[in-house]
Amino acid sequence: MKKIISIIVISVLSLAMIGCSCASCGCGGTQNVPTAKGEVSIAYDKAEIRDLLSYYQANQGYVVTFVPLEESTDYAKLPDSARVAVVKDEAVIEQLKAAGWTETAQWTEAQKASNEKLFGLTVLELPNESGTSLNKDAVAALTRWLSGEAEPLDDLVKSSDFAALNN
C-alpha cells in the first residue's frame, strides 16, 4: 500500500513540475518579465537626490539617467538631456521656471504635502508637446514614490544618507 501511495505522489508531483516548466500555467520559464520599464532622464541639484532617485529606480523599475544641475548648467540646453527635474534649491527652481519648466501636474496636493514632510523636493517638468507616455507614467510613479504613497519611506527619511534633504 505504501508503495502505491508513493508512486501516486511522485506521479502527481512530476506532472505538476512538467506542467509548470512548459509555461502552461503562466509560471514557467518562457514567461516574459520586463527587466525595466524604460529609460527616463531626471535632472537633480544635490548629490543626495541622486542617491534617493537610485532607490526610486530600484523600487519602481525605471532606468534612470541622471543629469546633474551645476552652476555651469545651460538651462536652455537642458531639455536635450532631461525633461524631468527633482530639485530642492529655490534658486535652481527659479532658474528652471525662467527657462520654461513648470511644477508637474502629475501629483496631487496631498502628495505634495506628504513630500514636504519627507524631503521637501519639487518635481518640475518641461512641457512636452510631442508627449511620451513613458515620461508621464514615470513622473506619476515618481510623485507617488516621493510622497511615500507607493512605498513607506519613513526609514529612508531617517537614514543618515539623506540627512541633508530632511527638513
C-alpha positions in Angstrom: 0.0 0.0 0.0 2.8 2.4 0.9 4.4 1.7 -2.5 1.2 2.5 -4.4 0.8 5.8 -2.4 4.4 6.8 -3.1 4.0 6.1 -6.8 0.9 8.3 -6.9 2.5 11.1 -5.0 5.6 11.0 -7.2 3.5 10.9 -10.4 1.4 13.9 -9.3 4.5 16.0 -8.4 6.2 15.0 -11.7 3.1 16.1 -13.7 3.0 19.4 -11.8 6.6 20.0 -12.5 6.3 19.2 -16.2 3.2 21.5 -16.4 5.0 24.5 -14.9 8.1 24.0 -16.9 6.2 24.3 -20.2 4.6 27.6 -19.1 1.0 26.2 -19.4 0.2 27.7 -16.1 1.9 31.0 -16.7 4.6 30.4 -14.2 7.2 28.6 -16.4 10.5 29.6 -17.8 9.2 31.2 -21.1 7.2 33.9 -19.3 8.3 37.3 -20.4 9.0 39.5 -17.4 10.2 43.0 -18.3 13.5 43.9 -16.7 12.9 47.6 -16.8 10.0 50.0 -17.7 12.1 52.2 -19.9 14.7 55.0 -19.6 13.9 58.3 -18.0 16.3 61.2 -17.7 16.0 63.1 -14.4 17.9 66.3 -13.6 18.8 66.9 -9.9 20.6 69.6 -7.9 22.0 67.8 -4.9 24.0 64.5 -4.7 21.6 63.2 -2.0 18.8 63.5 -4.6 20.7 61.3 -7.0 21.0 58.7 -4.2 17.3 59.0 -3.5 16.5 58.6 -7.2 18.6 55.4 -7.2 16.2 54.0 -4.6 13.3 55.1 -6.9 14.9 53.3 -9.8 15.4 50.1 -7.8 11.9 50.1 -6.4 9.9 51.2 -9.5 11.8 49.5 -12.3 12.6 52.6 -14.4 16.1 53.0 -15.8 17.1 56.5 -14.6 19.7 58.5 -16.4 21.0 61.2 -14.1 21.6 64.7 -15.2 23.4 66.9 -12.5 22.5 70.6 -12.4 25.6 72.6 -11.6 26.4 76.3 -11.6 27.7 75.9 -15.2 24.5 74.2 -16.5 22.9 75.9 -19.5 19.2 75.6 -18.7 18.2 76.4 -22.3 20.0 73.3 -23.5 18.9 71.1 -20.6 15.8 69.7 -22.5 18.1 67.8 -24.8 19.2 65.7 -21.8 16.3 65.7 -19.4 12.6 66.6 -19.3 12.0 66.0 -15.6 13.8 67.6 -12.6 13.8 66.8 -8.9 15.3 69.7 -7.1 15.4 71.3 -3.6 17.4 74.6 -4.0 15.0 77.5 -4.5 17.5 79.3 -6.8 17.6 76.3 -9.1 13.8 76.1 -9.1 13.6 79.7 -10.2 16.2 79.2 -12.9 14.3 76.2 -14.3 11.0 78.1 -14.2 12.5 81.0 -16.0 13.6 78.5 -18.7 10.0 77.3 -19.1 9.8 74.4 -16.7 6.7 74.0 -14.6 5.8 72.1 -11.5 4.4 68.8 -12.6 0.7 68.4 -12.8 1.1 64.7 -12.0 0.9 64.9 -8.3 -1.9 65.8 -6.0 -1.9 68.4 -3.2 -1.9 65.5 -0.7 1.2 64.0 -2.3 2.9 67.4 -2.3 2.1 67.9 1.4 3.4 64.4 2.2 6.6 65.0 0.2 7.1 68.4 2.0 7.1 66.5 5.3 9.5 63.9 4.0 12.1 65.7 1.8 10.6 69.0 0.6 11.5 68.3 -3.0 10.0 69.9 -6.1 9.3 67.9 -9.3 9.4 70.0 -12.4 9.0 69.0 -16.0 9.3 70.7 -19.3 6.0 70.8 -21.2 6.3 68.2 -23.9 4.2 68.9 -26.9 5.1 65.5 -28.5 4.2 63.9 -25.2 5.6 60.5 -24.4 3.5 58.2 -22.2 6.8 56.9 -20.7 7.6 60.2 -19.2 4.0 60.7 -17.9 4.0 57.2 -16.4 7.4 57.7 -14.9 6.5 61.1 -13.4 3.3 59.7 -11.9 5.3 56.8 -10.4 8.0 59.2 -9.2 5.5 61.5 -7.4 3.7 58.6 -5.8 7.0 57.2 -4.6 8.3 60.6 -3.4 5.2 61.1 -1.4 5.5 57.7 0.3 2.3 56.6 -1.3 3.9 53.7 -3.3 6.2 52.6 -0.5 6.6 53.8 3.1 9.8 56.0 3.2 10.0 56.5 7.0 13.2 54.5 7.4 14.7 56.1 4.3 13.9 59.6 5.6 15.5 58.8 9.0 18.7 57.4 7.4 21.9 59.5 7.7 22.4 59.3 4.0 19.5 61.7 3.5 20.0 64.0 6.5 20.8 66.9 4.2 17.5 66.6 2.5 15.4 66.3 5.6 13.5 69.4 6.7 
